[in-house]
Amino acid sequence: KALCSGIESLADLAGKNVITQTDSAAYDVLAGDEATKADLKATFASLEPIGEYNTAFMQLETGAVDAVACDLSIAAYQLAAKPDAYEQLSEQLSSEHYAVGFKKGDEASATQVTDTLKAMDKDGFVKDLCDKYADQGMDYANWCLS
């Protein structure tokens, strides 16, 4: 989940200035208690949170920072917009699941969405979608619906 310019691996972030969005999953991973990521963060010259990713990527382009840590979807969007401006590492900081949330007590919406997702899974659409986007980190093995 790191998006970097001229950096080949997470180890190459040692001594570098890294930026990520405040309250993002990337910041939580790097600033959290997990020993391996805390060790990685300790090698950085700095890890700075910023209000939003657009500014972070502008800072990367100007050379104000060396790397941006972000979600894969953010990286994919930025790479699509400027494929020659950025380089994405093959290593990931973490993996996570996403969920659909509803207002407490809205059982009707929750049931409708759950039933629709189950139908999409049963007919193979979800597996096909995961296979189509496997190069972007989608993995059917991570699909969980109860």
C-alpha positions as a printed NumPy array, in Angstrom:
array([[  0.   ,   0.   ,   0.   ],
       [  2.91 ,   2.307,  -0.315],
       [  3.098,   4.482,  -3.372],
       [  6.57 ,   5.793,  -3.942],
       [  8.761,   7.553,  -6.436],
       [ 12.065,   5.755,  -7.149],
       [ 11.849,   3.385,  -4.192],
       [ 12.022,  -0.372,  -4.831],
       [ 10.937,  -1.902,  -1.484],
       [  9.613,  -1.047,   1.96 ],
       [ 13.181,  -1.335,   3.26 ],
       [ 14.16 ,   1.497,   0.891],
       [ 11.921,   3.842,   2.876],
       [ 14.62 ,   4.018,   5.57 ],
       [ 15.644,   7.641,   6.011],
       [ 12.79 ,   8.838,   3.803],
       [  9.977,  11.288,   4.476],
       [  6.664,   9.433,   4.237],
       [  3.231,  11.038,   4.243],
       [ -0.251,   9.573,   4.59 ],
       [ -3.77 ,  10.756,   5.243],
       [ -4.812,  11.457,   8.81 ],
       [ -7.074,   8.734,  10.238],
       [ -6.409,   6.446,   7.26 ],
       [ -5.812,   2.706,   7.413],
       [ -2.229,   3.311,   6.233],
       [ -1.588,   5.722,   9.091],
       [ -3.161,   3.342,  11.602],
       [ -0.923,   0.5  ,  10.38 ],
       [  2.277,   2.554,  10.461],
       [  1.572,   4.42 ,  13.685],
       [ -0.05 ,   1.451,  15.441],
       [  1.243,  -1.145,  17.842],
       [  2.083,  -3.955,  15.392],
       [  5.78 ,  -4.589,  16.013],
       [  6.884,  -5.138,  12.412],
       [  5.259,  -1.94 ,  11.154],
       [  6.468,   0.045,  14.162],
       [  9.97 ,  -1.166,  13.309],
       [  9.464,  -0.036,   9.702],
       [  8.158,   3.376,  10.792],
       [ 11.168,   3.791,  13.085],
       [ 13.426,   3.703,  10.01 ],
       [ 11.652,   6.658,   8.343],
       [ 13.089,  10.147,   8.606],
       [  9.473,  11.143,   9.256],
       [  5.881,   9.948,   8.998],
       [  3.542,  12.89 ,   8.624],
       [ -0.257,  12.787,   8.492],
       [ -2.002,  15.153,   6.086],
       [ -5.636,  16.162,   5.633],
       [ -6.194,  14.528,   2.252],
       [ -4.406,  12.468,  -0.373],
       [ -4.533,  14.973,  -3.255],
       [ -2.207,  17.259,  -1.327],
       [ -0.019,  14.298,  -0.39 ],
       [  0.461,  13.372,  -4.045],
       [  1.173,  16.988,  -4.977],
       [  3.892,  16.979,  -2.312],
       [  5.285,  13.734,  -3.738],
       [  5.42 ,  15.257,  -7.229],
       [  7.232,  18.363,  -6.003],
       [  9.743,  16.306,  -4.012],
       [  8.607,  17.654,  -0.644],
       [  8.159,  14.035,   0.493],
       [  9.651,  10.764,  -0.703],
       [  6.631,   8.465,  -0.449],
       [  2.896,   8.311,   0.116],
       [  1.396,   5.407,   2.076],
       [ -2.203,   4.8  ,   1.004],
       [ -4.924,   2.271,   0.233],
       [ -4.588,   0.275,  -2.962],
       [ -7.671,   1.931,  -4.452],
       [ -6.131,   5.385,  -3.921],
       [ -2.878,   4.203,  -5.494],
       [ -4.716,   2.73 ,  -8.495],
       [ -6.594,   5.999,  -9.033],
       [ -3.443,   8.126,  -8.844],
       [ -1.495,   5.764, -11.122],
       [ -4.294,   5.784, -13.686],
       [ -4.359,   9.579, -13.666],
       [ -0.56 ,   9.96 , -13.941],
       [  1.059,   6.628, -14.865],
       [  4.483,   8.174, -15.463],
       [  4.549,  10.19 , -12.24 ],
       [  4.454,   7.411,  -9.647],
       [  5.707,   3.929,  -8.923],
       [  3.812,   1.449,  -6.762],
       [  5.613,  -1.069,  -4.611],
       [  4.701,  -4.734,  -4.947],
       [  4.924,  -5.108,  -1.149],
       [  1.869,  -4.228,   0.913],
       [  1.743,  -2.746,   4.38 ],
       [ -1.362,  -4.766,   5.265],
       [ -4.557,  -6.258,   3.931],
       [ -8.023,  -5.562,   5.187],
       [-11.671,  -6.278,   4.572],
       [-14.336,  -3.761,   3.724],
       [-17.905,  -3.832,   4.968],
       [-21.225,  -2.231,   4.186],
       [-22.74 ,  -0.354,   7.1  ],
       [-26.308,   0.712,   7.74 ],
       [-28.067,   2.949,  10.199],
       [-28.771,   1.017,  13.367],
       [-32.144,  -0.681,  13.082],
       [-32.32 ,  -0.528,   9.267],
       [-32.747,  -4.282,   8.899],
       [-34.616,  -3.956,   5.585],
       [-31.672,  -2.333,   3.79 ],
       [-29.173,  -4.708,   5.397],
       [-31.217,  -7.738,   4.333],
       [-31.697,  -6.428,   0.785],
       [-27.985,  -5.733,   0.28 ],
       [-26.935,  -9.03 ,   1.893],
       [-29.372, -11.014,  -0.264],
       [-28.173,  -9.211,  -3.404],
       [-24.504,  -9.858,  -2.572],
       [-25.251, -13.534,  -1.881],
       [-27.038, -13.83 ,  -5.242],
       [-24.092, -12.159,  -7.01 ],
       [-21.759, -14.634,  -5.327],
       [-23.94 , -17.657,  -6.098],
       [-24.07 , -16.901,  -9.83 ],
       [-20.271, -16.476, -10.005],
       [-20.212, -12.731, -10.564],
       [-18.163, -11.994,  -7.433],
       [-15.542, -14.634,  -8.319],
       [-15.295, -13.275, -11.869],
       [-14.929,  -9.735, -10.542],
       [-12.19 , -10.79 ,  -8.116],
       [-10.361, -12.615, -10.902],
       [-10.655,  -9.578, -13.187],
       [ -9.071,  -7.312, -10.564],
       [ -6.626,  -9.807,  -9.04 ],
       [ -3.723,  -7.652, -10.236],
       [ -5.091,  -4.877,  -8.006],
       [ -5.204,  -7.012,  -4.872],
       [ -8.677,  -8.533,  -5.189],
       [ -8.747, -12.104,  -3.941],
       [-11.866, -14.254,  -3.808],
       [-10.376, -16.05 ,  -0.802],
       [-10.976, -12.822,   1.143],
       [-14.666, -12.694,   0.234],
       [-16.708, -13.267,   3.363],
       [-20.392, -12.775,   3.76 ],
       [-22.499, -14.054,   6.591]])
